[in-house]
Amino acid sequence: MQLGKEPVAGDEEWTGPRCHEVELSGCAQAWFVPTVRALAADLAGRADFDLDAIADMRMAVDEACVTLIRHSAPDSHLRCSFLLDEQRMQVRVQVRPRDRGARVDTAGFGWRVLQSLVDEVSAKLPDGGEEQLGIHLVKRQSAHT
């Protein structure tokens, strides 16, 4: 796990005032998902998200991880990056896919679940230079009253 890692060049959406990034990587297997889910909930709580938003992030990260594990190569690692700033929490989950043509189903029930839990969700498809299949989630802070 890395704390306070500098954003990668070209990742402008990963930057912002007082950004904090945490990365976690492990085997792309189901037994690893509860660890990622617990980290997501802990980070959301430490970032002062309300209880509903914490639960939403926990479920969204779980769904994203399980979705990608289904497509992962046998020796792939599940890589999760969490970026928190004053307004939002962003999560990137990535694996190396088993098949070159692997795609995240953006028309299925799981995708609809993700859309209902977070403010933004997008799929990253493998391209010529990088072989990672991924899901990017964004959850914004609710206004405190």
N, CA, C and O atoms as a GROMACS GRO file, in nm:
protein
  580
    1MET      N    1   0.085  -0.116   0.000
    1MET     CA    2   0.000   0.000   0.000
    1MET      C    3   0.090   0.123   0.000
    1MET      O    4   0.187   0.129   0.075
    2GLN      N    5   0.056   0.220  -0.084
    2GLN     CA    6   0.135   0.342  -0.091
    2GLN      C    7   0.047   0.460  -0.049
    2GLN      O    8  -0.065   0.475  -0.097
    3LEU      N    9   0.099   0.540   0.039
    3LEU     CA   10   0.028   0.660   0.082
    3LEU      C   11   0.094   0.783   0.022
    3LEU      O   12   0.217   0.791   0.015
    4GLY      N   13   0.013   0.876  -0.022
    4GLY     CA   14   0.063   1.003  -0.070
    4GLY      C   15   0.142   0.997  -0.199
    4GLY      O   16   0.228   1.082  -0.222
    5LYS      N   17   0.116   0.900  -0.283
    5LYS     CA   18   0.186   0.888  -0.410
    5LYS      C   19   0.150   1.004  -0.500
    5LYS      O   20   0.035   1.049  -0.503
    6GLU      N   21   0.248   1.053  -0.575
    6GLU     CA   22   0.224   1.162  -0.668
    6GLU      C   23   0.140   1.112  -0.786
    6GLU      O   24   0.160   0.999  -0.831
    7PRO      N   25   0.047   1.193  -0.836
    7PRO     CA   26  -0.031   1.153  -0.953
    7PRO      C   27   0.058   1.132  -1.074
    7PRO      O   28   0.164   1.193  -1.086
    8VAL      N   29   0.015   1.047  -1.163
    8VAL     CA   30   0.088   1.016  -1.285
    8VAL      C   31   0.067   1.129  -1.385
    8VAL      O   32  -0.043   1.183  -1.396
    9ALA      N   33   0.173   1.164  -1.458
    9ALA     CA   34   0.161   1.268  -1.561
    9ALA      C   35   0.054   1.229  -1.662
    9ALA      O   36   0.047   1.114  -1.704
   10GLY      N   37  -0.027   1.323  -1.700
   10GLY     CA   38  -0.135   1.296  -1.794
   10GLY      C   39  -0.266   1.259  -1.726
   10GLY      O   40  -0.368   1.242  -1.793
   11ASP      N   41  -0.264   1.247  -1.595
   11ASP     CA   42  -0.386   1.214  -1.520
   11ASP      C   43  -0.439   1.339  -1.451
   11ASP      O   44  -0.446   1.344  -1.328
   12GLU      N   45  -0.476   1.439  -1.529
   12GLU     CA   46  -0.518   1.566  -1.472
   12GLU      C   47  -0.638   1.552  -1.379
   12GLU      O   48  -0.648   1.625  -1.280
   13GLU      N   49  -0.730   1.460  -1.410
   13GLU     CA   50  -0.846   1.444  -1.323
   13GLU      C   51  -0.809   1.384  -1.188
   13GLU      O   52  -0.889   1.386  -1.096
   14TRP      N   53  -0.687   1.331  -1.176
   14TRP     CA   54  -0.638   1.274  -1.051
   14TRP      C   55  -0.574   1.380  -0.963
   14TRP      O   56  -0.519   1.347  -0.858
   15THR      N   57  -0.580   1.504  -1.002
   15THR     CA   58  -0.513   1.607  -0.922
   15THR      C   59  -0.616   1.699  -0.859
   15THR      O   60  -0.732   1.702  -0.900
   16GLY      N   61  -0.573   1.772  -0.762
   16GLY     CA   62  -0.661   1.866  -0.696
   16GLY      C   63  -0.597   1.914  -0.567
   16GLY      O   64  -0.490   1.866  -0.530
   17PRO      N   65  -0.663   2.007  -0.499
   17PRO     CA   66  -0.607   2.058  -0.374
   17PRO      C   67  -0.603   1.949  -0.268
   17PRO      O   68  -0.701   1.878  -0.245
   18ARG      N   69  -0.489   1.936  -0.205
   18ARG     CA   70  -0.468   1.841  -0.095
   18ARG      C   71  -0.516   1.700  -0.129
   18ARG      O   72  -0.591   1.640  -0.052
   19CYS      N   73  -0.473   1.648  -0.241
   19CYS     CA   74  -0.508   1.512  -0.282
   19CYS      C   75  -0.429   1.410  -0.203
   19CYS      O   76  -0.312   1.431  -0.171
   20HIS      N   77  -0.493   1.300  -0.173
   20HIS     CA   78  -0.430   1.188  -0.106
   20HIS      C   79  -0.462   1.064  -0.186
   20HIS      O   80  -0.578   1.037  -0.218
   21GLU      N   81  -0.358   0.987  -0.219
   21GLU     CA   82  -0.379   0.866  -0.297
   21GLU      C   83  -0.328   0.745  -0.218
   21GLU      O   84  -0.223   0.749  -0.155
   22VAL      N   85  -0.408   0.638  -0.225
   22VAL     CA   86  -0.372   0.511  -0.164
   22VAL      C   87  -0.388   0.406  -0.272
   22VAL      O   88  -0.489   0.402  -0.342
   23GLU      N   89  -0.288   0.321  -0.286
   23GLU     CA   90  -0.294   0.212  -0.382
   23GLU      C   91  -0.285   0.079  -0.309
   23GLU      O   92  -0.214   0.065  -0.210
   24LEU      N   93  -0.360  -0.017  -0.361
   24LEU     CA   94  -0.362  -0.151  -0.305
   24LEU      C   95  -0.364  -0.248  -0.422
   24LEU      O   96  -0.441  -0.229  -0.516
   25SER      N   97  -0.281  -0.350  -0.415
   25SER     CA   98  -0.275  -0.447  -0.522
   25SER      C   99  -0.264  -0.586  -0.462
   25SER      O  100  -0.193  -0.607  -0.364
   26GLY      N  101  -0.335  -0.680  -0.522
   26GLY     CA  102  -0.331  -0.818  -0.475
   26GLY      C  103  -0.383  -0.909  -0.583
   26GLY      O  104  -0.423  -0.864  -0.691
   27CYS      N  105  -0.384  -1.037  -0.556
   27CYS     CA  106  -0.431  -1.136  -0.653
   27CYS      C  107  -0.574  -1.105  -0.695
   27CYS      O  108  -0.657  -1.068  -0.612
   28ALA      N  109  -0.600  -1.119  -0.823
   28ALA     CA  110  -0.735  -1.094  -0.876
   28ALA      C  111  -0.821  -1.217  -0.849
   28ALA      O  112  -0.857  -1.292  -0.939
   29GLN      N  113  -0.852  -1.234  -0.720
   29GLN     CA  114  -0.935  -1.346  -0.676
   29GLN      C  115  -1.036  -1.296  -0.575
   29GLN      O  116  -1.014  -1.193  -0.511
   30ALA      N  117  -1.146  -1.367  -0.562
   30ALA     CA  118  -1.256  -1.324  -0.477
   30ALA      C  119  -1.216  -1.302  -0.331
   30ALA      O  120  -1.271  -1.214  -0.265
   31TRP      N  121  -1.122  -1.378  -0.281
   31TRP     CA  122  -1.084  -1.364  -0.139
   31TRP      C  123  -1.021  -1.228  -0.109
   31TRP      O  124  -1.018  -1.187   0.007
   32PHE      N  125  -0.972  -1.158  -0.211
   32PHE     CA  126  -0.908  -1.028  -0.192
   32PHE      C  127  -1.009  -0.913  -0.185
   32PHE      O  128  -0.978  -0.807  -0.132
   33VAL      N  129  -1.128  -0.934  -0.237
   33VAL     CA  130  -1.229  -0.827  -0.246
   33VAL      C  131  -1.269  -0.770  -0.111
   33VAL      O  132  -1.281  -0.648  -0.100
   34PRO      N  133  -1.291  -0.850  -0.006
   34PRO     CA  134  -1.327  -0.789   0.123
   34PRO      C  135  -1.222  -0.690   0.176
   34PRO      O  136  -1.257  -0.594   0.244
   35THR      N  137  -1.097  -0.713   0.147
   35THR     CA  138  -0.991  -0.621   0.189
   35THR      C  139  -1.006  -0.488   0.117
   35THR      O  140  -0.995  -0.381   0.178
   36VAL      N  141  -1.031  -0.493  -0.012
   36VAL     CA  142  -1.048  -0.371  -0.090
   36VAL      C  143  -1.174  -0.296  -0.045
   36VAL      O  144  -1.173  -0.174  -0.030
   37ARG      N  145  -1.280  -0.372  -0.023
   37ARG     CA  146  -1.406  -0.312   0.021
   37ARG      C  147  -1.389  -0.244   0.157
   37ARG      O  148  -1.441  -0.134   0.178
   38ALA      N  149  -1.317  -0.308   0.249
   38ALA     CA  150  -1.293  -0.249   0.381
   38ALA      C  151  -1.210  -0.122   0.371
   38ALA      O  152  -1.237  -0.024   0.441
   39LEU      N  153  -1.110  -0.123   0.285
   39LEU     CA  154  -1.028  -0.003   0.266
   39LEU      C  155  -1.112   0.111   0.210
   39LEU      O  156  -1.099   0.225   0.254
   40ALA      N  157  -1.196   0.082   0.114
   40ALA     CA  158  -1.283   0.185   0.055
   40ALA      C  159  -1.371   0.249   0.161
   40ALA      O  160  -1.384   0.371   0.167
   41ALA      N  161  -1.432   0.167   0.245
   41ALA     CA  162  -1.520   0.218   0.351
   41ALA      C  163  -1.440   0.300   0.453
   41ALA      O  164  -1.486   0.406   0.497
   42ASP      N  165  -1.323   0.252   0.490
   42ASP     CA  166  -1.239   0.323   0.586
   42ASP      C  167  -1.197   0.460   0.532
   42ASP      O  168  -1.207   0.560   0.602
   43LEU      N  169  -1.151   0.462   0.408
   43LEU     CA  170  -1.107   0.589   0.349
   43LEU      C  171  -1.223   0.687   0.335
   43LEU      O  172  -1.207   0.807   0.361
   44ALA      N  173  -1.340   0.638   0.295
   44ALA     CA  174  -1.457   0.726   0.284
   44ALA      C  175  -1.496   0.783   0.420
   44ALA      O  176  -1.532   0.900   0.431
   45GLY      N  177  -1.487   0.700   0.523
   45GLY     CA  178  -1.517   0.748   0.658
   45GLY      C  179  -1.418   0.852   0.705
   45GLY      O  180  -1.456   0.953   0.764
   46ARG      N  181  -1.289   0.828   0.678
   46ARG     CA  182  -1.186   0.924   0.717
   46ARG      C  183  -1.198   1.055   0.639
   46ARG      O  184  -1.154   1.160   0.686
   47ALA      N  185  -1.256   1.049   0.520
   47ALA     CA  186  -1.276   1.169   0.438
   47ALA      C  187  -1.407   1.240   0.475
   47ALA      O  188  -1.448   1.336   0.409
   48ASP      N  189  -1.471   1.193   0.580
   48ASP     CA  190  -1.592   1.255   0.634
   48ASP      C  191  -1.714   1.241   0.543
   48ASP      O  192  -1.800   1.329   0.541
   49PHE      N  193  -1.722   1.131   0.466
   49PHE     CA  194  -1.843   1.101   0.392
   49PHE      C  195  -1.950   1.056   0.492
   49PHE      O  196  -1.917   1.000   0.596
   50ASP      N  197  -2.077   1.082   0.460
   50ASP     CA  198  -2.183   1.037   0.550
   50ASP      C  199  -2.199   0.885   0.540
   50ASP      O  200  -2.143   0.822   0.451
   51LEU      N  201  -2.276   0.828   0.631
   51LEU     CA  202  -2.289   0.682   0.638
   51LEU      C  203  -2.346   0.620   0.511
   51LEU      O  204  -2.304   0.511   0.471
   52ASP      N  205  -2.441   0.687   0.448
   52ASP     CA  206  -2.497   0.635   0.323
   52ASP      C  207  -2.393   0.633   0.213
   52ASP      O  208  -2.384   0.536   0.137
   53ALA      N  209  -2.313   0.739   0.203
   53ALA     CA  210  -2.208   0.745   0.100
   53ALA      C  211  -2.101   0.640   0.126
   53ALA      O  212  -2.047   0.582   0.031
   54ILE      N  213  -2.068   0.616   0.252
   54ILE     CA  214  -1.971   0.512   0.285
   54ILE      C  215  -2.022   0.376   0.240
   54ILE      O  216  -1.949   0.298   0.180
   55ALA      N  217  -2.148   0.348   0.269
   55ALA     CA  218  -2.208   0.220   0.226
   55ALA      C  219  -2.212   0.211   0.074
   55ALA      O  220  -2.186   0.104   0.018
   56ASP      N  221  -2.244   0.321   0.007
   56ASP     CA  222  -2.246   0.322  -0.139
   56ASP      C  223  -2.109   0.290  -0.196
   56ASP      O  224  -2.097   0.210  -0.290
   57MET      N  225  -2.004   0.351  -0.141
   57MET     CA  226  -1.869   0.325  -0.190
   57MET      C  227  -1.827   0.181  -0.164
   57MET      O  228  -1.764   0.119  -0.250
   58ARG      N  229  -1.862   0.129  -0.050
   58ARG     CA  230  -1.829  -0.010  -0.018
   58ARG      C  231  -1.892  -0.104  -0.122
   58ARG      O  232  -1.825  -0.193  -0.174
   59MET      N  233  -2.020  -0.083  -0.152
   59MET     CA  234  -2.089  -0.170  -0.249
   59MET      C  235  -2.038  -0.148  -0.390
   59MET      O  236  -2.024  -0.244  -0.466
   60ALA      N  237  -2.011  -0.023  -0.427
   60ALA     CA  238  -1.963   0.006  -0.562
   60ALA      C  239  -1.826  -0.056  -0.586
   60ALA      O  240  -1.802  -0.113  -0.692
   61VAL      N  241  -1.737  -0.045  -0.491
   61VAL     CA  242  -1.604  -0.104  -0.504
   61VAL      C  243  -1.615  -0.256  -0.512
   61VAL      O  244  -1.544  -0.319  -0.590
   62ASP      N  245  -1.702  -0.313  -0.433
   62ASP     CA  246  -1.724  -0.458  -0.438
   62ASP      C  247  -1.769  -0.501  -0.578
   62ASP      O  248  -1.714  -0.595  -0.635
   63GLU      N  249  -1.868  -0.432  -0.631
   63GLU     CA  250  -1.922  -0.465  -0.764
   63GLU      C  251  -1.815  -0.447  -0.872
   63GLU      O  252  -1.803  -0.532  -0.961
   64ALA      N  253  -1.739  -0.339  -0.866
   64ALA     CA  254  -1.634  -0.315  -0.966
   64ALA      C  255  -1.528  -0.426  -0.960
   64ALA      O  256  -1.485  -0.477  -1.063
   65CYS      N  257  -1.486  -0.462  -0.840
   65CYS     CA  258  -1.384  -0.567  -0.825
   65CYS      C  259  -1.433  -0.700  -0.878
   65CYS      O  260  -1.363  -0.766  -0.954
   66VAL      N  261  -1.553  -0.740  -0.838
   66VAL     CA  262  -1.607  -0.869  -0.882
   66VAL      C  263  -1.624  -0.871  -1.034
   66VAL      O  264  -1.594  -0.972  -1.098
   67THR      N  265  -1.671  -0.762  -1.090
   67THR     CA  266  -1.688  -0.754  -1.235
   67THR      C  267  -1.554  -0.776  -1.306
   67THR      O  268  -1.547  -0.851  -1.404
   68LEU      N  269  -1.450  -0.711  -1.259
   68LEU     CA  270  -1.321  -0.722  -1.325
   68LEU      C  271  -1.254  -0.857  -1.300
   68LEU      O  272  -1.185  -0.909  -1.388
   69ILE      N  273  -1.272  -0.913  -1.184
   69ILE     CA  274  -1.213  -1.044  -1.155
   69ILE      C  275  -1.266  -1.149  -1.252
   69ILE      O  276  -1.193  -1.240  -1.292
   70ARG      N  277  -1.393  -1.136  -1.289
   70ARG     CA  278  -1.452  -1.230  -1.385
   70ARG      C  279  -1.379  -1.230  -1.519
   70ARG      O  280  -1.378  -1.331  -1.590
   71HIS      N  281  -1.317  -1.117  -1.554
   71HIS     CA  282  -1.247  -1.102  -1.682
   71HIS      C  283  -1.096  -1.116  -1.670
   71HIS      O  284  -1.026  -1.109  -1.771
   72SER      N  285  -1.044  -1.137  -1.550
   72SER     CA  286  -0.899  -1.130  -1.530
   72SER      C  287  -0.826  -1.255  -1.575
   72SER      O  288  -0.879  -1.366  -1.572
   73ALA      N  289  -0.701  -1.234  -1.616
   73ALA     CA  290  -0.611  -1.343  -1.649
   73ALA      C  291  -0.580  -1.419  -1.520
   73ALA      O  292  -0.583  -1.360  -1.412
   74PRO      N  293  -0.550  -1.549  -1.529
   74PRO     CA  294  -0.525  -1.629  -1.408
   74PRO      C  295  -0.417  -1.574  -1.315
   74PRO      O  296  -0.428  -1.588  -1.193
   75ASP      N  297  -0.314  -1.512  -1.369
   75ASP     CA  298  -0.206  -1.460  -1.286
   75ASP      C  299  -0.212  -1.308  -1.267
   75ASP      O  300  -0.115  -1.246  -1.225
   76SER      N  301  -0.326  -1.248  -1.299
   76SER     CA  302  -0.341  -1.104  -1.292
   76SER      C  303  -0.353  -1.055  -1.148
   76SER      O  304  -0.395  -1.128  -1.058
   77HIS      N  305  -0.314  -0.931  -1.128
   77HIS     CA  306  -0.334  -0.863  -1.000
   77HIS      C  307  -0.449  -0.764  -1.014
   77HIS      O  308  -0.466  -0.702  -1.119
   78LEU      N  309  -0.525  -0.750  -0.909
   78LEU     CA  310  -0.630  -0.649  -0.900
   78LEU      C  311  -0.563  -0.526  -0.839
   78LEU      O  312  -0.517  -0.530  -0.726
   79ARG      N  313  -0.558  -0.419  -0.916
   79ARG     CA  314  -0.494  -0.296  -0.870
   79ARG      C  315  -0.601  -0.192  -0.842
   79ARG      O  316  -0.682  -0.160  -0.929
   80CYS      N  317  -0.601  -0.139  -0.721
   80CYS     CA  318  -0.702  -0.041  -0.681
   80CYS      C  319  -0.632   0.086  -0.635
   80CYS      O  320  -0.544   0.082  -0.549
   81SER      N  321  -0.672   0.197  -0.692
   81SER     CA  322  -0.618   0.328  -0.654
   81SER      C  323  -0.734   0.412  -0.602
   81SER      O  324  -0.838   0.424  -0.666
   82PHE      N  325  -0.713   0.469  -0.486
   82PHE     CA  326  -0.812   0.555  -0.422
   82PHE      C  327  -0.754   0.694  -0.414
   82PHE      O  328  -0.644   0.712  -0.363
   83LEU      N  329  -0.825   0.792  -0.465
   83LEU     CA  330  -0.781   0.930  -0.460
   83LEU      C  331  -0.888   1.011  -0.390
   83LEU      O  332  -1.005   1.010  -0.430
   84LEU      N  333  -0.848   1.082  -0.286
   84LEU     CA  334  -0.942   1.163  -0.210
   84LEU      C  335  -0.896   1.307  -0.210
   84LEU      O  336  -0.778   1.336  -0.190
   85ASP      N  337  -0.989   1.397  -0.232
   85ASP     CA  338  -0.962   1.538  -0.213
   85ASP      C  339  -1.079   1.596  -0.134
   85ASP      O  340  -1.161   1.521  -0.081
   86GLU      N  341  -1.087   1.726  -0.126
   86GLU     CA  342  -1.189   1.789  -0.041
   86GLU      C  343  -1.331   1.770  -0.094
   86GLU      O  344  -1.426   1.783  -0.016
   87GLN      N  345  -1.348   1.740  -0.221
   87GLN     CA  346  -1.481   1.731  -0.278
   87GLN      C  347  -1.527   1.590  -0.314
   87GLN      O  348  -1.647   1.564  -0.326
   88ARG      N  349  -1.432   1.497  -0.333
   88ARG     CA  350  -1.474   1.368  -0.388
   88ARG      C  351  -1.374   1.257  -0.355
   88ARG      O  352  -1.262   1.280  -0.310
   89MET      N  353  -1.422   1.137  -0.381
   89MET     CA  354  -1.339   1.018  -0.373
   89MET      C  355  -1.345   0.950  -0.509
   89MET      O  356  -1.453   0.924  -0.561
   90GLN      N  357  -1.228   0.922  -0.566
   90GLN     CA  358  -1.220   0.852  -0.694
   90GLN      C  359  -1.154   0.717  -0.670
   90GLN      O  360  -1.062   0.703  -0.590
   91VAL      N  361  -1.204   0.618  -0.741
   91VAL     CA  362  -1.148   0.484  -0.729
   91VAL      C  363  -1.126   0.430  -0.869
   91VAL      O  364  -1.215   0.436  -0.954
   92ARG      N  365  -1.008   0.377  -0.892
   92ARG     CA  366  -0.976   0.307  -1.017
   92ARG      C  367  -0.943   0.164  -0.981
   92ARG      O  368  -0.857   0.137  -0.897
   93VAL      N  369  -1.010   0.073  -1.047
   93VAL     CA  370  -0.984  -0.069  -1.028
   93VAL      C  371  -0.944  -0.124  -1.163
   93VAL      O  372  -1.011  -0.099  -1.263
   94GLN      N  373  -0.833  -0.201  -1.168
   94GLN     CA  374  -0.782  -0.251  -1.296
   94GLN      C  375  -0.731  -0.394  -1.282
   94GLN      O  376  -0.683  -0.434  -1.177
   95VAL      N  377  -0.743  -0.468  -1.392
   95VAL     CA  378  -0.685  -0.602  -1.404
   95VAL      C  379  -0.632  -0.620  -1.545
   95VAL      O  380  -0.668  -0.546  -1.637
   96ARG      N  381  -0.546  -0.718  -1.560
   96ARG     CA  382  -0.505  -0.759  -1.694
   96ARG      C  383  -0.606  -0.864  -1.738
   96ARG      O  384  -0.621  -0.966  -1.671
   97PRO      N  385  -0.676  -0.841  -1.849
   97PRO     CA  386  -0.784  -0.932  -1.889
   97PRO      C  387  -0.731  -1.066  -1.944
   97PRO      O  388  -0.622  -1.074  -1.999
   98ARG      N  389  -0.813  -1.166  -1.927
   98ARG     CA  390  -0.784  -1.301  -1.978
   98ARG      C  391  -0.782  -1.302  -2.130
   98ARG      O  392  -0.695  -1.364  -2.191
   99ASP      N  393  -0.878  -1.234  -2.191
   99ASP     CA  394  -0.891  -1.230  -2.337
   99ASP      C  395  -0.871  -1.089  -2.388
   99ASP      O  396  -0.909  -0.991  -2.324
  100ARG      N  397  -0.810  -1.079  -2.506
  100ARG     CA  398  -0.788  -0.947  -2.567
  100ARG      C  399  -0.919  -0.872  -2.591
  100ARG      O  400  -0.922  -0.749  -2.582
  101GLY      N  401  -1.025  -0.942  -2.621
  101GLY     CA  402  -1.153  -0.879  -2.650
  101GLY      C  403  -1.241  -0.856  -2.528
  101GLY      O  404  -1.360  -0.825  -2.543
  102ALA      N  405  -1.186  -0.872  -2.408
  102ALA     CA  406  -1.266  -0.856  -2.286
  102ALA      C  407  -1.321  -0.714  -2.276
  102ALA      O  408  -1.251  -0.617  -2.302
  103ARG      N  409  -1.445  -0.705  -2.238
  103ARG     CA  410  -1.512  -0.576  -2.220
  103ARG      C  411  -1.600  -0.582  -2.096
  103ARG      O  412  -1.656  -0.686  -2.062
  104VAL      N  413  -1.611  -0.468  -2.030
  104VAL     CA  414  -1.704  -0.455  -1.917
  104VAL      C  415  -1.842  -0.436  -1.976
  104VAL      O  416  -1.862  -0.351  -2.063
  105ASP      N  417  -1.938  -0.513  -1.928
  105ASP     CA  418  -2.076  -0.502  -1.975
  105ASP      C  419  -2.140  -0.375  -1.917
  105ASP      O  420  -2.176  -0.371  -1.800
  106THR      N  421  -2.153  -0.273  -2.000
  106THR     CA  422  -2.211  -0.146  -1.954
  106THR      C  423  -2.362  -0.139  -1.978
  106THR      O  424  -2.422  -0.033  -1.962
  107ALA      N  425  -2.421  -0.251  -2.015
  107ALA     CA  426  -2.566  -0.254  -2.036
  107ALA      C  427  -2.634  -0.347  -1.936
  107ALA      O  428  -2.757  -0.357  -1.935
  108GLY      N  429  -2.556  -0.414  -1.853
  108GLY     CA  430  -2.612  -0.514  -1.763
  108GLY      C  431  -2.653  -0.458  -1.628
  108GLY      O  432  -2.638  -0.339  -1.600
  109PHE      N  433  -2.706  -0.547  -1.545
  109PHE     CA  434  -2.755  -0.511  -1.413
  109PHE      C  435  -2.644  -0.456  -1.323
  109PHE      O  436  -2.664  -0.358  -1.252
  110GLY      N  437  -2.528  -0.520  -1.326
  110GLY     CA  438  -2.416  -0.476  -1.243
  110GLY      C  439  -2.376  -0.332  -1.271
  110GLY      O  440  -2.344  -0.257  -1.180
  111TRP      N  441  -2.378  -0.295  -1.398
  111TRP     CA  442  -2.344  -0.158  -1.436
  111TRP      C  443  -2.450  -0.061  -1.385
  111TRP      O  444  -2.417   0.049  -1.340
  112ARG      N  445  -2.575  -0.102  -1.392
  112ARG     CA  446  -2.684  -0.016  -1.340
  112ARG      C  447  -2.669   0.004  -1.190
  112ARG      O  448  -2.696   0.112  -1.138
  113VAL      N  449  -2.627  -0.101  -1.120
  113VAL     CA  450  -2.602  -0.090  -0.976
  113VAL      C  451  -2.492   0.014  -0.952
  113VAL      O  452  -2.507   0.101  -0.867
  114LEU      N  453  -2.383   0.004  -1.027
  114LEU     CA  454  -2.275   0.102  -1.012
  114LEU      C  455  -2.324   0.244  -1.037
  114LEU      O  456  -2.292   0.336  -0.961
  115GLN      N  457  -2.403   0.263  -1.141
  115GLN     CA  458  -2.455   0.397  -1.173
  115GLN      C  459  -2.542   0.453  -1.062
  115GLN      O  460  -2.548   0.574  -1.042
  116SER      N  461  -2.611   0.366  -0.989
  116SER     CA  462  -2.698   0.413  -0.882
  116SER      C  463  -2.622   0.444  -0.753
  116SER      O  464  -2.673   0.515  -0.666
  117LEU      N  465  -2.500   0.392  -0.739
  117LEU     CA  466  -2.424   0.407  -0.616
  117LEU      C  467  -2.326   0.524  -0.618
  117LEU      O  468  -2.293   0.579  -0.512
  118VAL      N  469  -2.279   0.563  -0.736
  118VAL     CA  470  -2.178   0.668  -0.745
  118VAL      C  471  -2.224   0.778  -0.840
  118VAL      O  472  -2.322   0.762  -0.913
  119ASP      N  473  -2.154   0.889  -0.838
  119ASP     CA  474  -2.190   1.002  -0.923
  119ASP      C  475  -2.142   0.985  -1.066
  119ASP      O  476  -2.208   1.032  -1.160
  120GLU      N  477  -2.029   0.918  -1.084
  120GLU     CA  478  -1.976   0.892  -1.219
  120GLU      C  479  -1.915   0.752  -1.220
  120GLU      O  480  -1.854   0.708  -1.123
  121VAL      N  481  -1.934   0.684  -1.333
  121VAL     CA  482  -1.870   0.554  -1.353
  121VAL      C  483  -1.833   0.542  -1.500
  121VAL      O  484  -1.910   0.580  -1.588
  122SER      N  485  -1.715   0.489  -1.525
  122SER     CA  486  -1.673   0.468  -1.663
  122SER      C  487  -1.587   0.342  -1.670
  122SER      O  488  -1.525   0.301  -1.572
  123ALA      N  489  -1.586   0.283  -1.788
  123ALA     CA  490  -1.505   0.164  -1.812
  123ALA      C  491  -1.383   0.202  -1.893
  123ALA      O  492  -1.390   0.285  -1.983
  124LYS      N  493  -1.272   0.142  -1.860
  124LYS     CA  494  -1.148   0.160  -1.935
  124LYS      C  495  -1.121   0.031  -2.009
  124LYS      O  496  -1.106  -0.075  -1.948
  125LEU      N  497  -1.115   0.040  -2.139
  125LEU     CA  498  -1.091  -0.077  -2.221
  125LEU      C  499  -0.943  -0.087  -2.255
  125LEU      O  500  -0.875   0.015  -2.265
  126PRO      N  501  -0.893  -0.209  -2.274
  126PRO     CA  502  -0.753  -0.222  -2.315
  126PRO      C  503  -0.732  -0.151  -2.448
  126PRO      O  504  -0.815  -0.157  -2.538
  127ASP      N  505  -0.617  -0.084  -2.459
  127ASP     CA  506  -0.583  -0.021  -2.586
  127ASP      C  507  -0.451  -0.080  -2.634
  127ASP      O  508  -0.396  -0.170  -2.570
  128GLY      N  509  -0.401  -0.030  -2.743
  128GLY     CA  510  -0.279  -0.086  -2.800
  128GLY      C  511  -0.160  -0.083  -2.709
  128GLY      O  512  -0.078  -0.175  -2.711
  129GLY      N  513  -0.145   0.021  -2.627
  129GLY     CA  514  -0.028   0.034  -2.543
  129GLY      C  515  -0.042  -0.027  -2.405
  129GLY      O  516   0.058  -0.068  -2.346
  130GLU      N  517  -0.161  -0.032  -2.354
  130GLU     CA  518  -0.181  -0.083  -2.219
  130GLU      C  519  -0.287  -0.192  -2.221
  130GLU      O  520  -0.390  -0.179  -2.287
  131GLU      N  521  -0.260  -0.297  -2.149
  131GLU     CA  522  -0.350  -0.413  -2.152
  131GLU      C  523  -0.441  -0.420  -2.030
  131GLU      O  524  -0.484  -0.529  -1.992
  132GLN      N  525  -0.472  -0.308  -1.970
  132GLN     CA  526  -0.553  -0.308  -1.850
  132GLN      C  527  -0.701  -0.283  -1.880
  132GLN      O  528  -0.736  -0.194  -1.958
  133LEU      N  529  -0.785  -0.363  -1.818
  133LEU     CA  530  -0.929  -0.343  -1.822
  133LEU      C  531  -0.964  -0.281  -1.687
  133LEU      O  532  -0.920  -0.330  -1.583
  134GLY      N  533  -1.042  -0.174  -1.687
  134GLY     CA  534  -1.066  -0.107  -1.561
  134GLY      C  535  -1.201  -0.041  -1.548
  134GLY      O  536  -1.276  -0.027  -1.645
  135ILE      N  537  -1.230  -0.002  -1.426
  135ILE     CA  538  -1.352   0.073  -1.393
  135ILE      C  539  -1.309   0.191  -1.306
  135ILE      O  540  -1.231   0.175  -1.212
  136HIS      N  541  -1.361   0.309  -1.338
  136HIS     CA  542  -1.332   0.432  -1.265
  136HIS      C  543  -1.461   0.480  -1.200
  136HIS      O  544  -1.562   0.498  -1.268
  137LEU      N  545  -1.457   0.502  -1.069
  137LEU     CA  546  -1.574   0.547  -0.992
  137LEU      C  547  -1.545   0.683  -0.930
  137LEU      O  548  -1.433   0.710  -0.889
  138VAL      N  549  -1.647   0.768  -0.924
  138VAL     CA  550  -1.634   0.898  -0.855
  138VAL      C  551  -1.757   0.916  -0.767
  138VAL      O  552  -1.871   0.904  -0.812
  139LYS      N  553  -1.731   0.947  -0.641
  139LYS     CA  554  -1.838   0.979  -0.547
  139LYS      C  555  -1.805   1.116  -0.488
  139LYS      O  556  -1.697   1.135  -0.432
  140ARG      N  557  -1.898   1.209  -0.499
  140ARG     CA  558  -1.877   1.345  -0.449
  140ARG      C  559  -1.931   1.357  -0.307
  140ARG      O  560  -2.025   1.288  -0.267
  141GLN      N  561  -1.868   1.449  -0.233
  141GLN     CA  562  -1.915   1.479  -0.098
  141GLN      C  563  -2.052   1.543  -0.105
  141GLN      O  564  -2.078   1.627  -0.191
  142SER      N  565  -2.138   1.504  -0.017
  142SER     CA  566  -2.267   1.574  -0.009
  142SER      C  567  -2.245   1.703   0.070
  142SER      O  568  -2.156   1.710   0.155
  143ALA      N  569  -2.326   1.804   0.042
  143ALA     CA  570  -2.311   1.931   0.110
  143ALA      C  571  -2.346   1.915   0.257
  143ALA      O  572  -2.450   1.859   0.291
  144HIS      N  573  -2.259   1.965   0.344
  144HIS     CA  574  -2.286   1.960   0.488
  144HIS      C  575  -2.376   2.077   0.525
  144HIS      O  576  -2.355   2.191   0.482
  145THR      N  577  -2.475   2.046   0.605
  145THR     CA  578  -2.565   2.153   0.648
  145THR      C  579  -2.560   2.175   0.794
  145THR      O  580  -2.630   2.261   0.846
   0.00000   0.00000   0.00000
